[in-house]
Amino acid sequence: MKRIGAIVAMLWLGGAAAFTTATLSAQSVSVAGLGIQFESMDRPYYPVLRIGQDYTLKAGETAREVFVVFGDVTIEGRVNRDVVVILGTARLGGAAVIDRSLVVVGGNVQAIEGAQIHEDLFVAGGGLDAPAGFGPSGQYVAVGSSALGTRLRAIVPWLTNGLLLGRPIVPDLPWVWTIAFVFFLINLLLNVVVDTPVRASAAALRATPLSAFLTGLLVLLLFGPVCMLLAVSVVGIAVLPFLVCAMLIAVVIGKVAFARWLGMTVVHQDEPENRLQSFRSFLLGSAIICVAYMIPVLGFVTWGLAGVFGLGASTLAFSSAYRRENPKQPRKVKGATPPPAAPPESSAPSEPSVAYAVPVSYLSSADVPPTAAEPLYAAVVAPPVPEPALASELVMLPRAAFVDRLAGFALDVILIAITVQVLAIHREEGRVFFLLALAYHLTFWTMKGTTLGGIICQLRLVRVDGRALTFPDALVRGLTGIFSLAVFGLGFLWILRDPERQAWHDRVAGTYVVKVPRTWPV
């Protein structure tokens, strides 16, 4: 039984690749269509690997071991080691001898009386068709039935002609068209029933396709870490199902909107709220996607782009709807203190008087009218003290150039690298460097609005609304900055073409990087 467990682990953990490498020393290699064959003609002791091809070992012949994927195996001779069949049928003749184990995944085993298996027999997703006296010398484990094995065998043509060629739809397979038609009906129903969110997502794609694409990539990037954080917090486990459902709904609605967007791109839709025109755009876009799905390589590229664009468009539409329902409260402007109310006028006529500036020392008690309501004294007003510069003033400063930001980033990287070396951290140095860099930037952005490299290069961070950065703002900017750096630095290079000199993470976090004067307080 341990032998079977080792073989199954080899299958799912890359044993096939190791086996292929081992057999590359063979003297004969042939590739025919999608079928791949490796074998050595050094009989009677050679290994066999077939992918997408059938294999037959004739009576009197000997093989060291046999590994077949997407094909059937017929054994009439002797195999000195194991026989492994993935999504195929293993047929054992009367003179067949397997010195070790037989493993069949996604297929059936057909044996004739006289066939021998000296160790274990493992059948997953299939069944055994053999005479009553047949049985392995070791253990026999079966998971599934013969009907299940037959059904699993039906997907082999899709795997070889669809998955390996990079296309979801194989035109020659009727059951693939059945599944495609079911998905089309579901999307058509969503296009009619949930017209408002689909229309909003399509409008987002039409207005800002690049932002929708980048937003979709960002959501995919953050989905895994957010789920992990929720799971670790224990309390957030209850939120995970709702988050996954929201993600699926966003992808499905986004793909419907993507089809409608493609249709309205080909044939202009004059009235976005017209149901008939929206239906026409959806049908036209679905037809274009279906044709693309049948083309090798382009099929999976279209499938991936539809998911990313759709997810980004759904996210943007949801964000816009949320802002409409929950608008930001207007900021209170601190104005000048209103002047005190004037005292009520006396009904008795009075002569016009002229105010004179008389020093207090020149006044005597006789000069003060007995009916004076307020004492006469000199009010001493202190000169205004200049307040420290507010973060709102940073918005008015010029945006930092790409070279300045690159210099500040390089200084920060050098500083962090020196710190790692000083701490003498040699184990998992790359991970420690990454965590230290993230903590360094989050701390300085939150406390100072810049880093040490930014202070040297006279750079400051400020929100687009003029407020100083908070820790959530810094966290969002730091995580999205990882994505900007991961895509070959394209997120940073975006500064060169952006009118506000914002990188991708600046746009997501809503921040500016400005150049301050040398006299600016640290």
ABEGO torsion letter per residue (X at the ends): XAAAAAAAAAAAAGAAAAAAAAAAABABBBBBEABBBBBBABOABBBBBBBGBBBBBBBGBBBABBBBBGBBBBBABBBABBBBBBGBBBBBBAABBBABBBBBBGBBBBBBBGBBBABBBBBBGBBBBBBAABBBABBBBBBEBAAAAAAAAAAAAAAAAAAAAGBABBAABAAAAAAAAAAAAAAAAAAAABAAAAAAAAAAAAABAAAAAAAAAAAAAAAAAAAAAAAAAGAAAAAAAAAAAAAAAAAAAAAAAAAAAAAAAABBBABAABAAAAAAAAAAAAAAAAAAAABBGAAAAAAAAAAAAAAAAAAAAAAAAAAAABBBBBBBBBBBBBBBBBBBBBABBBBBBBBBBBBAAABBAAABBAABABBBBBBBBBBBBBBBBBAAAAAABBBBBAAAAAAAAAAAAAAAAAAAAAAGBABGAAAAAAAAAAAAAAAAAAAAGBBAAAAAAGBBBBBAAGBBBBAAAAAAAAAAAAAAAABGGAAAAAAAABAAGBBAAAAAAGBBBBBBBAABBX
